[in-house]
Amino acid sequence: MGLTLFVFPQTSLLQYNFATLDQLFDLAPMVFMFLIPAITMRTFSDEFRLGTIEILKTKPISKWQIVLGKFFGALVLIILALLPTLIYVFSILKLGNPPNNLDIGSTIGSYFGLLFIAGAYTSIGIFTSTFSNNQIVAFVLSVFIVFALFYGFDAMSSMFKNSEYLVQQFGINEHFKSISRGVIDTRDVLYFVSVTFFFLFITKQQLKNE
């Protein structure tokens, strides 16, 4: 992301005529689309492959505790990967003319949006890792579901002329763009929480059926 935003001349933020981080927040969801499935693909698939899932199930912890432990473990790692991007915010603040003319409200909203996306993607990645003991299968399936949720509804919306906006509301991209404007709407928060909880719930059900 650093190379794309500051080094490659075609995409460098330094080529813009105004202080903005829009390119960062356009790029980050696509990076997450591959980074998060790569992080989560082993969460349960390795447990199945090594046979340690049976040991895990005999521990005095509930299925929810197992799922949430995997979820928060992966989510913390993703947040740690996101934290260095704050350097980009500092850079744009100082490079602007006059300095500190960055839209802070929009930037904070976009970071909240990325955190919500990280939660949703992580729950999807953990869910797909319960389908197979092959982590590559889990990775590919996770990328497919994430891609479909992020871009699929936007692509389908053109097929429904009278309900285009309604169809877009089922996709992640529309809610991320809404939060990125700097206004955290409860409908957007509820959407991300619902998607995350849904995939965590069916992950728990999948474990119960194993």
C-alpha positions in Angstrom: 0.0 0.0 0.0 2.9 2.4 0.8 4.4 1.8 -2.6 1.1 2.3 -4.4 0.3 5.5 -2.4 3.7 7.2 -2.4 6.1 5.6 -4.9 4.4 4.5 -8.1 3.9 7.7 -10.1 0.6 6.7 -11.7 -1.1 6.2 -8.3 1.0 8.4 -5.9 -0.9 10.7 -3.5 1.8 13.2 -4.2 0.4 13.7 -7.7 -2.9 15.0 -6.4 -3.5 18.8 -6.2 -5.3 18.6 -2.9 -4.8 16.8 0.5 -6.9 13.6 0.4 -6.7 10.0 1.5 -9.5 8.8 -0.7 -7.1 6.6 -2.6 -6.0 4.8 0.6 -9.7 4.0 1.5 -10.4 2.8 -2.1 -7.4 0.5 -2.0 -7.6 -0.8 1.6 -10.9 -2.9 1.1 -9.2 -4.6 -1.9 -6.1 -5.3 0.1 -8.3 -6.7 2.9 -10.0 -8.9 0.4 -6.9 -11.0 0.1 -5.1 -10.2 3.4 -7.9 -11.3 5.7 -8.7 -14.6 4.0 -4.9 -15.4 4.1 -4.9 -14.7 7.9 -8.1 -16.6 8.7 -7.7 -19.6 6.3 -5.9 -21.7 8.9 -8.1 -20.9 11.9 -10.1 -24.1 11.8 -8.8 -25.9 8.7 -5.5 -26.6 10.5 -7.4 -27.9 13.5 -9.2 -30.4 11.3 -6.1 -31.4 9.4 -4.0 -32.0 12.6 -6.9 -33.5 14.6 -6.6 -30.9 17.4 -10.2 -29.9 17.0 -11.2 -32.9 19.1 -8.9 -31.8 21.9 -10.3 -28.2 21.6 -13.9 -29.5 21.9 -13.1 -31.4 25.1 -11.9 -28.3 26.8 -14.3 -26.7 29.3 -15.2 -23.9 26.9 -18.3 -23.4 24.8 -18.5 -23.4 21.0 -19.1 -19.6 21.1 -15.9 -19.1 23.1 -13.9 -21.1 20.6 -15.4 -19.1 17.7 -15.0 -15.7 19.3 -11.4 -16.6 20.5 -10.5 -17.3 16.8 -12.4 -14.2 15.6 -10.8 -11.7 18.0 -7.3 -13.3 17.6 -7.5 -12.7 13.9 -9.1 -9.3 14.2 -6.4 -8.0 16.5 -3.7 -9.0 14.0 -5.6 -7.2 11.2 -5.9 -4.0 13.4 -2.1 -4.2 14.0 -1.6 -4.4 10.3 -3.8 -1.3 9.8 -2.2 0.9 12.5 0.9 1.8 10.4 -1.3 3.5 7.8 -1.8 6.3 10.4 1.7 7.4 9.1 -0.1 8.3 5.8 -2.6 10.5 7.7 0.3 12.3 9.4 2.1 12.7 6.1 -0.8 14.2 4.3 -1.6 16.5 7.3 2.0 17.9 7.2 2.3 18.0 3.4 -0.9 19.9 2.8 -0.8 23.6 2.0 -1.8 25.0 4.5 -0.9 22.1 6.8 -3.7 20.2 8.7 -6.3 20.9 6.0 -7.3 17.2 5.7 -11.0 16.3 6.3 -10.6 14.7 9.7 -14.2 13.7 10.0 -14.2 11.8 6.7 -10.9 10.2 7.6 -12.1 9.0 11.0 -15.3 7.7 9.4 -13.3 5.8 6.8 -11.2 4.2 9.5 -14.3 3.1 11.3 -15.6 1.7 8.1 -12.4 -0.3 7.6 -12.7 -1.7 11.1 -16.3 -2.8 10.3 -15.1 -4.3 7.1 -12.3 -6.1 8.9 -14.8 -7.6 11.3 -17.1 -8.8 8.5 -14.3 -10.2 6.4 -12.8 -12.0 9.4 -16.1 -13.7 10.3 -16.4 -14.8 6.7 -12.9 -16.2 6.6 -13.3 -18.1 9.9 -16.6 -19.6 8.5 -15.0 -20.8 5.3 -12.1 -22.4 7.2 -14.6 -24.8 8.8 -15.5 -26.3 5.4 -12.2 -28.1 4.7 -8.9 -29.2 6.2 -7.3 -27.6 3.1 -6.4 -24.0 3.8 -6.2 -23.1 0.1 -9.9 -24.1 -0.3 -10.8 -22.0 2.7 -8.8 -19.0 1.2 -10.4 -19.2 -2.3 -13.9 -19.7 -0.9 -13.5 -16.7 1.5 -12.2 -14.4 -1.3 -15.1 -15.4 -3.5 -17.7 -14.6 -0.8 -16.0 -11.4 0.2 -15.8 -10.3 -3.4 -19.4 -11.1 -4.0 -20.6 -9.2 -1.0 -18.4 -6.1 -1.8 -18.9 -5.8 -5.5 -21.6 -8.3 -6.4 -24.7 -6.3 -5.3 -23.4 -3.1 -7.0 -23.0 -5.1 -10.3 -26.5 -6.7 -9.9 -28.2 -3.4 -9.1 -28.1 -2.3 -12.8 -30.4 -5.3 -13.6 -33.1 -3.9 -11.2 -33.8 -0.4 -12.6 -36.7 0.2 -10.1 -34.9 -1.1 -7.1 -31.3 -0.2 -7.9 -30.6 1.6 -4.6 -32.3 -1.2 -2.5 -30.2 -3.9 -4.1 -27.0 -1.8 -3.4 -28.0 -1.7 0.3 -27.3 -5.4 0.5 -23.7 -4.9 -0.4 -20.8 -3.9 1.8 -19.5 -1.2 -0.5 -22.5 1.0 -0.2 -22.4 1.0 3.6 -18.7 1.6 3.6 -19.1 4.6 1.3 -21.8 5.9 3.6 -19.6 5.7 6.7 -16.6 7.1 4.8 -18.5 10.4 4.4 -17.9 11.0 8.1 -21.4 10.3 9.4 -21.7 7.0 11.3 -25.3 6.0 10.6 -26.9 3.3 12.9 -28.2 1.5 9.8 -24.6 1.1 8.5 -23.4 -0.1 11.9 -26.3 -2.5 12.2 -25.6 -3.9 8.7 -21.9 -4.7 9.6 -22.8 -6.1 13.0 -25.5 -8.3 11.4 -23.2 -9.6 8.7 -20.4 -10.3 11.3 -22.8 -12.0 13.7 -24.5 -14.1 11.0 -21.2 -15.6 9.8 -20.0 -16.2 13.4 -23.3 -17.9 14.2 -23.2 -20.3 11.2 -19.6 -21.0 12.1 -20.7 -22.1 15.5 -23.4 -24.2 13.9 -20.9 -25.7 11.6 -18.7 -26.7 14.5 -21.6 -28.3 16.2 -22.2 -30.5 13.2 -18.6 -31.6 12.9 
